[in-house]
Amino acid sequence: MNYSKFSNWISKQIKASRLLNPVITAYIIFLMASSRKHTLTAAARFSGSSKSRFHYFLKGNSEVAVYALSELSKKQARQFAKINKELSTSKLPWNIAISVDATIQNRSSLHTENSKRFNHGKGFVVGHQWTNIVLHINDKVIPLPPIVFNTKKYCKQIGSQYQTENTRVAEYLSQLSLEEYIGPHAPEKVVVLADSGYDDQKIQKAIAGRK
């Protein structure tokens, strides 16, 4: 597939203005390419353009990415749910699984905003934490919009109320409308999978509240 065809395909998947389409295409190709650091400087060097081009795009259009991911996820989930063959050919009592897991994105510089020191299994790392939520339907993995973790310091800077990761996960699961993704379904056919770090009463109550 050449650049023109790929750009046209991207524009059909992500509804954005014509002015944004070239920036979106260039940034996606950059993220797909092998790179030691996915920084704005590296993106500018890779695409042969200015750093400010990507800075203003990412700073002012975050809602485009969230909207696009949500719409693409719903489209895929509805498609796969129509031919749902359960999680393990009737050997398990569930049709659909929701997985919750945290991912650390290592900082790209010493002065990265909203970074924190995390204990991530094999020691401490400094970076950003994202909580990923995915649906498992048949043998397909469908990503839902993730939860970004904001530190106390960063929340104070932007005037936002600080919440722990588990509190945000509990709210996410309470408000998640599966009907928008898979249509009518039996709640008892949905299982939530997470590691022991999410063994929290708030999360348990949120799941129990969805039956």
N, C-alpha and C positions, 0 to 999 in steps of 0.2 A: 504494500500500500504506500503510495507516494504522499508527500506532505499535504497536497491539496485535498486529496480524498480523506486523509486522516483529520484534517482541520474541519472539513464539512461534517464528518461523522461526529466529532466532538461537539460542534455547534448544535447538532440535533439532540444530543444527550443532555447538554447543559444549556438551559435557556438563559442567554445573556445578550447584552447589546453587541452590535457589530464591532465596536471599538475594543471590547474586552476579549473577543474571540481569539485574536492573534496572541495576546498575552497568555490566555488560558492554555492554548495549544502549546506554546513554547515552554510554559512551566510544567505541564504534564510530561512532555518529552524529556525535559531535564530531570524530573523525578524518576522517570523510568530508566534513565541512563545510569551507568555505574559512576558513582562519585563518592569521594571520601567524606565530604561535607555537603549537605544540602542547605547552603546559605544563600542569601540574596546576592552576595558578591559572586559566588560560584554560578548561580543562575544567569547573572548578567554576562559573565565571561563565556558561558556555554552558548548563549543565544546571540552573543555579539551586540548586546544592547546595554542600556544604562541600568544601574542598580535601582534607581528611583522608580523605574517602570514597574518593577515587581513589588517594591515597597508599598506604593500607593494602591496597587491592585489587591494585595493581601490585607492591607490595613482597612480598606474601605469596602470590601466586597465579601466578607466572611459569610454573609447570609446566602450568597450564591452557592457556595460549596455545601452548606448544610441543607439547603432546599433541594439541590441536585441529588445529593446522596439519599435523602429521604424519598424522593420521587422514584429514583432508580431502584431502591430497595423494595418499595411497595409494588412496583411493576414486576420485578423478578419474583417476589414472594407470592403474589397472586397467581403467577404463571405456574410455579412449581407446586403450589398448594392444590391446584386442580388435579394433579396426578400424584397426590401424596401416597407413598407406599409404606408409611410409617418408618420409624428410625432403624429398625432392625428386622425387617420382614416378619412382623408380628411376634417376635421373641421378647420385645419390650412393650410395656403398657402405654407408651407415649408416642404421639405422632410428630411432635415438634419439640425442639430443645432451644432454650435461650441460654447462651454462654456469656459469662461476665468475667473479664480478666483485665488486669492492668498492664500497660506497656510503658516503659521508660524511654524517652527520646533524649539521648545525651546532649548536653549543651554544645552549641557550636562555637561559643566564645566565652571568655571569662566574665563578661558583663551581660549575659543573657537575662532578660526579664523573666520573672515568674518561675525561676528555677529553684530547686530545693535539694537537700541531701536526703536520699531515700535508701532504705535497707531493702535491697531487691534480691533476696535469696543468697547470692554468693558474695555478699559484701555490700558496701555503700557505693552509690553512684550519684552524681549531680546532674540534674536535667529537669525536663518537664514530664509530668505523669498524665497519661490518658487512660481512661477506663473504657475499654472496648466492649460493645454489646453486639452479639451476632445471633442470627437465627440459623438453626440447622433444619433443613427440610429435605427429606430423602438424603442424597449424598451431596447436597449443595449447601454452601456457607454464604449467608447473605448479611453483609455488614449494615448495622443501623448507625445513625448519627452517634458518635462517641461522646463521652463526658470528659471535659477538660478539668483538671484539678488546679485550682488557684490557691496560692499560698496566702497566709495571713497578711504578709507584707504587701503582696500585689493587690489583694482585696481592698486594703486600706488606701492604696494609691488610686484605684479606680472607683472608690466609693461604693464597693459591693460588700454584702454580708458574707463573712467567711462560713463555709460549711465543710465538714469532714467528707472524705470520699464516700464512706458508707451511708451518710445522710443523703448525699446526692444520688447514690445508687438506689436507695429506698424510694426516693421521690420519682426517679426515672421509671422504676418498675411499676409504681402505683399509677403513673400517668400514661404508661405505654398502651396505646390502642392497637391491640393485635388485629382487631376487625379490619383496620385500614390496610393491613398487610396480607392477611390470609382469609378474610371474610368470616362468616359464622363458624364457630368451633366450640368443642367441649373443653372447658377450662382444665378439667382433670387429665386431658391428653397432652398438656404442655408441662414440661419439666424445666427447671432452672438449674444450671450447673455453674458452680463457682468454687474457688479454692477456700481454704480455711480462713483466709484473711477477711472474708465476707460473712463469717459466722457471727452475725450481729442480730440482735432482737428486732431492730428497726426493719432490717431487710427481711427477716423471717415473717414479720407481721405484714409487710407489704405484699409478699408472695401469698401468704394465707388469705389476705384480703381479696386477692384475685381468684380465690378458690382453686 
